[in-house]
């Protein structure tokens, strides 16, 4: 993976840390108008033109161009895995709209929001670089660079391919609900990481992200993947967001209720609009009675076995509801999750037009190999 951090002007002194991407000076866009309004930012033109700037740098063997903001956290291994599904020789525009209904409605439900990440195949980037200046002249009335990029790509006849792992995070406060019910899709990005509460308690935002990456570095594709199971003896419902948190409900809960996103966060803007708390996914209000809320265990440690096949994570109790007096719960402090790094599958008898594959946990010592 290669690239650079684009700036409007370069600092007099630059950091020599080779682990950081180089700084690049974006091209001058003063010749283009910007008429969205006084609260907009002229940098939108400069940021839109970055696709032309980086294409003209002539990096060799480029398949994809990934763009994000200065407060976007990407998960590179998951990006590589996800993009491998697509042919970079074709024209692809990937990302996701905002989680906020108002934001998506104001700009577009078919637009990749820039903070969550915009991915453009190399072939499309080459075409876009040739026409982006004319688009800047036509779309001077739009607010941001992502809206300009979307409009120009739309003119080229390409629609957004949505990947639910991109997260604009147009919300404030505690985003626990969003992370604890992540879709069954690799986590690709998190935006506004300094605008929300730390995702782990008693940590700063940076420390909390570093803590999350302890699990990411062990098994990035599994991070935040939700698994729900039931403890029949105690009638517990347990929801695991791998590498992040475990929710323990001291009663049986229907699966559809567990999959809904707890509304733990606040809207990005509060202007009295009735739709401020509307999101593009199903939410469920927090129970007013704290006794009905789950007990939360946050990821504490993660380790991998010597052979790398079994990953063990420990989750330590954080939020305790009033069910602490229940005998099986009052001593429970840790939850230990053992999970296979990979899964095995069987090919079932299939019809000609349909191939049926059954996925299951691998047996002890089972290998996956080509016959």
C-alpha positions in Angstrom: 0.0 0.0 0.0 1.3 3.4 -1.0 0.1 7.0 -0.9 0.5 10.3 0.7 -1.1 12.9 2.9 -2.3 15.8 0.8 -1.9 19.3 2.2 -2.7 22.8 0.9 0.8 23.9 1.9 3.8 22.0 3.2 5.3 22.7 6.6 8.8 24.2 6.8 10.0 21.2 8.7 8.9 17.7 7.9 8.9 14.6 10.1 11.5 12.0 9.0 9.5 9.1 10.4 9.5 6.6 7.6 6.6 4.7 9.1 4.3 7.7 8.2 3.2 8.3 4.6 4.9 11.2 2.8 3.4 14.7 2.6 2.2 15.8 -0.8 1.2 19.3 -2.0 -2.2 19.4 -3.7 -2.5 21.4 -6.9 -3.7 25.0 -7.0 -7.5 25.2 -7.5 -7.9 29.0 -7.1 -9.3 29.2 -10.7 -12.4 27.3 -9.7 -15.4 28.9 -8.2 -17.0 27.8 -4.9 -20.5 29.2 -4.4 -22.1 26.9 -1.8 -22.1 29.5 0.9 -20.1 31.4 3.5 -19.9 28.4 5.8 -18.4 26.1 3.2 -14.7 25.4 2.6 -12.7 26.3 -0.5 -10.6 23.2 0.2 -13.5 21.1 -1.3 -12.2 22.0 -4.7 -8.6 21.0 -3.8 -9.8 17.7 -2.2 -11.9 16.8 -5.3 -8.9 17.3 -7.5 -6.7 15.0 -5.5 -7.7 12.1 -7.7 -6.1 13.9 -10.6 -3.0 14.8 -8.5 -2.4 11.2 -7.4 -3.1 9.7 -10.8 -0.5 12.0 -12.3 2.1 10.8 -9.8 2.2 7.6 -12.0 2.5 5.0 -9.2 3.2 1.7 -10.9 0.8 -1.3 -10.7 -2.0 0.6 -8.9 -5.3 -1.3 -8.6 -7.3 1.0 -6.2 -7.3 4.5 -4.9 -8.6 5.0 -1.4 -9.4 8.5 -0.1 -10.3 9.5 3.5 -10.2 12.4 5.9 -7.6 13.3 8.4 -9.8 11.7 11.1 -10.6 8.5 9.3 -9.2 5.2 10.6 -8.9 2.5 7.9 -8.4 -1.2 8.5 -6.0 -2.1 5.7 -6.1 -5.9 5.7 -9.9 -5.8 5.6 -9.8 -3.3 2.7 -7.5 -5.6 0.7 -9.7 -8.6 1.4 -12.9 -6.7 0.4 -11.4 -5.1 -2.7 -10.2 -8.5 -3.9 -13.9 -9.3 -4.7 -13.8 -6.7 -7.5 -12.0 -6.4 -10.8 -9.9 -3.2 -10.7 -9.8 -3.1 -14.5 -13.5 -2.3 -14.4 -15.0 1.0 -13.3 -15.9 0.8 -9.6 -16.9 3.4 -7.1 -17.2 2.0 -3.5 -18.1 3.4 -0.2 -21.2 4.0 1.9 -23.6 6.8 2.6 -24.0 8.4 6.0 -25.7 6.6 8.8 -27.8 9.7 9.4 -31.0 9.9 7.4 -30.9 13.7 7.3 -27.3 13.7 6.0 -27.9 11.1 3.4 -31.2 12.7 2.3 -29.5 16.2 2.0 -26.6 14.9 -0.2 -27.5 11.5 -1.5 -28.2 7.9 -0.5 -26.1 6.8 -3.4 -23.0 8.8 -2.5 -19.9 7.6 -0.8 -19.4 10.0 2.1 -15.7 11.0 2.2 -15.1 10.6 5.9 -16.1 6.9 5.7 -13.9 6.5 2.7 -14.1 6.6 -1.1 -12.6 3.8 -3.1 -12.1 4.2 -6.9 -10.7 1.5 -9.2 -7.6 2.5 -11.1 -9.4 2.3 -14.4 -12.1 4.7 -13.2 -9.6 7.0 -11.6 -7.8 7.4 -14.9 -11.1 8.4 -16.6 -12.1 10.7 -13.7 -8.7 12.5 -13.8 -9.4 13.6 -17.3 -12.7 15.2 -16.7 -12.6 16.3 -13.0 -11.7 19.9 -13.9 -14.8 20.3 -16.0 -16.9 18.9 -13.2 -15.4 21.4 -10.8 -16.6 24.2 -13.1 -20.1 22.7 -13.3 -20.6 21.8 -9.6 -19.3 24.9 -7.9 -22.6 25.1 -5.9 -22.0 21.8 -4.0 -20.8 21.7 -0.4 -18.0 19.0 -0.2 -15.5 17.2 -2.2 -17.4 13.9 -1.9 -20.5 15.5 -3.5 -18.4 16.8 -6.4 -16.7 13.4 -6.9 -20.0 11.6 -6.8 -21.6 14.0 -9.3 -18.7 13.6 -11.7 -18.6 9.8 -11.4 -22.4 9.8 -12.0 -21.8 11.7 -15.3 -19.4 8.9 -16.3 -22.3 6.4 -15.8 -21.0 4.7 -12.6 -23.2 4.0 -9.6 -22.0 3.5 -6.0 -21.2 -0.1 -4.9 -22.0 0.0 -1.2 -19.9 -1.9 1.3 -21.4 -1.7 4.9 -18.0 -1.8 6.5 -17.4 1.9 5.7 -18.6 4.1 8.6 -19.1 7.9 8.2 -20.1 8.0 11.9 -22.3 11.1 11.6 -23.2 10.8 15.3 -21.9 12.0 18.7 -21.6 10.5 22.1 -21.4 6.8 22.8 -21.3 4.7 19.6 -21.4 1.4 21.5 -24.6 0.4 19.9 -23.2 0.9 16.4 -20.1 -1.2 17.2 -21.9 -3.9 19.2 -24.2 -4.8 16.3 -21.9 -4.5 13.3 -23.2 -6.1 10.1 -21.7 -9.4 9.0 -19.1 -7.6 6.9 -15.5 -6.7 7.5 -14.9 -3.4 9.3 -13.3 -1.1 6.8 -13.3 2.4 8.4 -14.3 4.5 11.3 -14.7 8.3 11.0 -15.0 11.1 13.5 -12.9 9.1 16.0 -12.2 12.3 18.0 -15.8 13.5 18.0 -17.3 10.6 19.9 -16.7 9.2 23.3 -13.8 6.7 23.6 -15.0 3.3 22.5 -13.6 1.6 25.6 -14.2 3.0 29.1 -11.6 4.8 31.2 -9.4 5.4 28.1 -8.6 8.3 25.8 -9.8 8.1 22.2 -6.4 7.2 21.0 -5.7 4.6 23.7 -9.1 3.1 23.0 -8.4 2.7 19.3 -5.0 1.2 20.1 -6.7 -1.3 22.4 -9.1 -2.2 19.6 -6.2 -2.8 17.3 -4.8 -5.5 19.7 -7.7 -7.6 18.5 -7.5 -6.3 14.9 -3.9 -7.4 14.7 -4.8 -10.9 15.7 -7.8 -11.4 13.4 -8.9 -8.3 11.5 -11.6 -9.9 9.5 -13.4 -11.1 12.7 -13.3 -7.7 14.4 -16.8 -6.6 15.6 -18.5 -9.6 14.0 -21.6 -10.3 16.0 -22.5 -13.8 17.3 -25.5 -14.5 19.5 -26.0 -17.6 21.7 -28.3 -18.8 24.5 -27.4 -20.3 27.8 -30.2 -22.8 28.3 -29.5 -23.6 32.0 -29.7 -19.9 33.1 -31.9 -18.5 30.3 -29.3 -16.0 29.4 -28.9 -14.3 26.0 -25.3 -13.5 25.1 -24.3 -11.2 22.2 -20.6 -11.2 21.3 -19.1 -8.3 19.2 -15.7 -10.0 18.7 -12.7 -8.1 19.9 -14.9 -5.4 21.4 -17.7 -6.3 23.8 -20.0 -8.9 25.1 -23.6 -8.1 26.1 -25.2 -10.5 28.6 -29.0 -10.3 28.9 -30.2 -12.1 32.0 -33.2 -13.5 30.2 -34.1 -15.0 26.9 -34.4 -12.4 24.1 -35.6 -13.0 20.5 -32.8 -12.9 18.0 -34.3 -10.0 15.9 -34.4 -7.8 19.0 -30.7 -8.5 19.7 -29.7 -7.6 16.1 -31.2 -4.1 16.3 -28.8 -1.3 17.1 -29.1 0.1 20.7 -29.7 3.8 20.4 -26.7 4.8 22.6 -25.6 7.8 20.5 -26.7 11.3 19.9 -27.4 13.1 16.5 -24.7 15.0 14.8 -26.8 18.1 14.8 -29.6 19.2 17.1 -31.7 21.8 15.3 -35.2 20.7 16.3 -35.8 18.5 13.2 -38.1 15.6 14.0 -35.8 13.3 11.9 -32.6 14.1 13.8 -32.7 10.7 15.4 -33.5 8.8 12.2 -30.8 6.5 10.9 -30.4 4.2 8.0 -30.5 1.1 10.1 -32.9 -0.3 12.7 -32.5 1.1 16.2 -34.0 0.2 19.5 -34.4 2.7 22.4 -32.5 2.0 25.6 -34.6 0.6 28.4 -35.5 3.2 31.0 -35.4 0.4 33.6 -31.6 -0.3 34.0 -32.5 -3.8 35.2 -33.7 -4.6 31.7 -30.4 -3.5 30.1 -27.6 -6.0 29.4 -24.5 -6.4 31.5 -21.6 -5.3 29.4 -18.1 -6.9 29.3 -15.4 -5.1 27.3 -12.5 -6.8 25.6 -9.6 -7.0 28.0 -7.0 -9.3 26.4 -6.6 -11.3 23.2 -4.1 -14.0 22.4 -3.5 -16.6 19.7 -2.5 -20.3 20.3 0.9 -21.6 19.3 -0.4 -23.0 16.1 -2.4 -19.8 15.4 -5.7 -21.7 14.9 -7.5 -20.8 18.2 -7.9 -17.3 19.4 -8.8 -16.6 23.0 -10.3 -13.3 24.1 -11.2 -12.2 27.6 -14.0 -9.7 28.3 -14.1 -8.0 31.7 -17.3 -6.7 33.3 -17.9 -3.0 32.9 -21.6 -2.1 33.2 -23.5 -3.9 35.9 -27.3 -3.8 35.9 -29.4 -4.5 39.0 -29.4 -8.3 38.3 -26.1 -8.6 40.3 -28.1 -10.3 43.1 -28.9 -13.3 40.9 -26.6 -16.0 42.1 -24.9 -17.1 38.9 -24.2 -13.5 38.0 -23.0 -12.0 41.2 -19.5 -13.7 40.9 -19.2 -13.4 37.1 -16.4 -11.0 36.2 -14.9 -12.4 33.0 -16.1 -14.0 29.8 -13.7 -16.2 27.8 -14.3 -16.6 24.1 -12.5 -19.3 22.2 -12.9 -19.0 18.5 -11.4 -20.7 15.4 -9.3 -18.5 13.2 -10.9 -20.1 10.2 -14.0 -22.2 9.3 -14.4 -25.3 7.2 -17.1 -26.1 4.7 -18.7 -29.0 2.9 -20.0 -29.1 -0.7 -23.5 -30.6 -0.5 -25.4 -32.4 -3.3 -26.4 -29.6 -5.5 -28.6 -28.9 -8.5 -27.0 -27.9 -11.8 -27.8 -24.2 -11.4 -27.1 -24.0 -7.6 -24.0 -24.9 -5.7 -24.8 -25.5 -2.0 -22.0 -25.0 0.6 -22.4 -25.8 4.3 -20.0 -23.8 6.5 -19.0 -25.2 9.9 -16.3 -25.1 12.5 -13.2 -27.1 11.6 -12.6 -30.4 13.4 -9.5 -30.9 15.4 -6.5 -31.3 13.1 -8.6 -30.8 10.0 -6.7 -29.3 7.0 -8.0 -27.4 4.1 -6.2 -28.5 1.0 -6.7 -29.1 -2.7 -7.3 -32.8 -3.5 
